[in-house]
Amino acid sequence: MILNKILDQAHALMKKAVHEGSAVIDGTCGNGHDTLFLSNLVGDDGHVYAFDIQEQAVENTKARLKEHHRLERTTVIHDSHTHIEEHLQEDHKGMIQAAIYNLGYLPGSDKRVITKPDDTITSIQTVLKSLKKGGLVVLVVYHGHPGGKEEKDAVLDYVSSLDHRDYEVLNYSFINKDRTPPFIIAIEKNV
Ligand SMILES: C[S@@+](CC[C@H](N)C(=O)[O-])C[C@H]1O[C@@H](n2cnc3c(N)ncnc32)[C@H](O)[C@@H]1O
């Protein structure tokens, strides 16, 4: 297949945005797949901040990073992504190169623990403020679960309202699939 699948496209975008030495954020680390991917992109001099509200997710992410010898370039934080700003080192404030979020619930864990519209939007707002010029936010939006439609609608409303002079906003989605396939929203900061 020529077209990138959703997760491949999310990673392709991050690969384009993130360089050695970048400071980046995984807003929903879950089992740590994206955190590990990012930690490989930022190199020895970069840093990844990874957030999750579930203790188990934090443990799973740390274990994955440890297995791949990537713990030193990451901070895994057991807190909501609404509090990102409080956890950033002073020299990383306003210097974030990229952030990724996988919205929804963590497969294989409690399906009632889902990302929530207000928290997600608060977090995106905070990250956009901390993003460098030319920085990128990627949201992978899973919305087939209870509560997913409300979050999808709220996030789409919010990102559609961003000033086009300040941000480019992309929607990458497969539009002829049955049910509710995940899709990507990518936001690039111009200013
Ligand atoms: C779809 S999963 C993420 C999957 C992950 N990217 C991976 O590679 O396994 C969504 C995660 O968001 C977390 N989450 C929900 N609300 C959150 C919040 N306010 N702050 C941080 N994480 C949150 C959930 O606990 C869950 O682990």
The ligand as an SDF file (V2000), in Angstrom:
LIG
                    3D

 27 29  0  0  0  0  0  0  0  0999 V2000
   -4.6130    5.3000   23.4270 C   0  0  0  0  0  0  0  0  0  0  0  0
   -3.7440    5.2200   24.9560 S   0  0  0  0  0  0  0  0  0  0  0  0
   -2.0880    5.6600   24.5240 C   0  0  0  0  0  0  0  0  0  0  0  0
   -1.2850    4.5720   23.8460 C   0  0  0  0  0  0  0  0  0  0  0  0
    0.2010    4.8390   23.8250 C   0  0  0  0  0  0  0  0  0  0  0  0
    0.5580    5.9150   22.9400 N   0  0  0  0  0  0  0  0  0  0  0  0
    1.0410    3.6190   23.5310 C   0  0  0  0  0  0  0  0  0  0  0  0
    1.9980    3.6880   22.7470 O   0  0  0  0  0  0  0  0  0  0  0  0
    0.7520    2.5650   24.1170 O   0  0  0  0  0  0  0  0  0  0  0  0
   -4.3240    6.6450   25.8100 C   0  0  0  0  0  0  0  0  0  0  0  0
   -3.6590    6.8530   27.1660 C   0  0  0  0  0  0  0  0  0  0  0  0
   -4.0170    8.1520   27.6320 O   0  0  0  0  0  0  0  0  0  0  0  0
   -4.0120    8.0970   29.0330 C   0  0  0  0  0  0  0  0  0  0  0  0
   -4.7050    9.2920   29.5620 N   0  0  0  0  0  0  0  0  0  0  0  0
   -6.0290    9.5240   29.6800 C   0  0  0  0  0  0  0  0  0  0  0  0
   -6.2430   10.7730   30.1830 N   0  0  0  0  0  0  0  0  0  0  0  0
   -5.0160   11.3210   30.3620 C   0  0  0  0  0  0  0  0  0  0  0  0
   -4.5670   12.5800   30.8790 C   0  0  0  0  0  0  0  0  0  0  0  0
   -5.4350   13.5220   31.2600 N   0  0  0  0  0  0  0  0  0  0  0  0
   -3.2370   12.8030   30.9330 N   0  0  0  0  0  0  0  0  0  0  0  0
   -2.3400   11.8640   30.5320 C   0  0  0  0  0  0  0  0  0  0  0  0
   -2.7090   10.6480   30.0550 N   0  0  0  0  0  0  0  0  0  0  0  0
   -4.0210   10.3910   29.9690 C   0  0  0  0  0  0  0  0  0  0  0  0
   -4.6610    6.7650   29.3530 C   0  0  0  0  0  0  0  0  0  0  0  0
   -4.3560    6.3570   30.6650 O   0  0  0  0  0  0  0  0  0  0  0  0
   -4.0670    5.8780   28.2560 C   0  0  0  0  0  0  0  0  0  0  0  0
   -2.9460    5.1910   28.7260 O   0  0  0  0  0  0  0  0  0  0  0  0
  1  2  1  0
  2  3  1  0
  2 10  1  0
  3  4  1  0
  4  5  1  0
  5  6  1  0
  5  7  1  0
  7  8  2  0
  7  9  1  0
 10 11  1  0
 11 12  1  0
 11 26  1  0
 12 13  1  0
 13 14  1  0
 13 24  1  0
 14 15  1  0
 14 23  1  0
 15 16  2  0
 16 17  1  0
 17 18  1  0
 17 23  2  0
 18 19  1  0
 18 20  2  0
 20 21  1  0
 21 22  2  0
 22 23  1  0
 24 25  1  0
 24 26  1  0
 26 27  1  0
M  CHG  2   2   1   9  -1
M  END
$$$$
